[in-house]
Amino acid sequence: MITTKNITKHFGSFQALKDVSFEISKGEIVGFLGQNGAGKTTLMRILTSYLPASSGTVMIDGDDIAKNPLTIRQKIGYLPETPPLYTNMTVKDYLKFAAEIKDVPSNQRLRQLDKVLEECQLEGVKNKTISILSKGYKQRVGIAQAIIHEPKLLILDEPTSGLDPIQNLQVRKLIKNLKDQRTVILSTHILSEIEQIAQRVLIIKSGQIIVDESLDVLLKTSDADQSRELTLEEVFVKYHSEQSEERHE
């Protein structure tokens, strides 16, 4: 589904990504982890074709992202950390607009609208103005716009950021329900979300992939005394500490 080879990104003299390479198969749920400034958002923007790489190649579903960016965008659903909402519109009108700009055929738009309203549990607020909705509902509207054109790949950047525990649970459940239908890339600082949703983890540090492993294998990594399995939080800290120690040797 996705193949990246030696992706590098420079912003002036700063190198945000350094020879990033990985493959993601169709139907995989992959969690991107990294500290602030590690390069996660830059990489996700390159995958969505909103930001060009300085060098390297990205292939998505057989298309080269540099040569066919418009084709790629039709195959991707993207929810940035701040959802791209027009808050003066009603939920229904906004999603109709999203369907139109994403080239959903006119004879399928109402069907797709009804489908995402149901999937994202928005039927009860479809006639309300987005500005008056809670943040949890706004996140659901953001996810609805990302999937209304039936994308093959769904990219979610901090989808539960700023939500209260109940809203977090509701959005997490929604993502779980979506994951059986498409390939999903999930970037979040909330490691429990990765543990509950993802099948595989990529850890990025200083613009480089330092871990690419299945979640099961990572969580079976034993502690030094062999008495227990590590949590994902402990794995994350462990790999970052090892990388720091290597740089100081």
Secondary structure, DSSP 8 states (H G I E B T S, - for coil): -EEEEEEEEEETTEEEEEEEEEEE-TT-EEEEE--TTSSHHHHHHHHTTSS--SEEEEEETTEETTT-HHHHHHHEEEE-SS----TTSBHHHHHHHHHHHTT--GGGHHHHHHHHHHHTT-GGGTTSBGGGS-HHHHHHHHHHHHHTT--SEEEEESTTTT--HHHHHHHHHHHHHHTTTSEEEEE-S-HHHHHHH-SEEEEEETTEEEEEEEHHHHHT-B-TTSSSB--HHHHHHHHHHHHHHHHH-
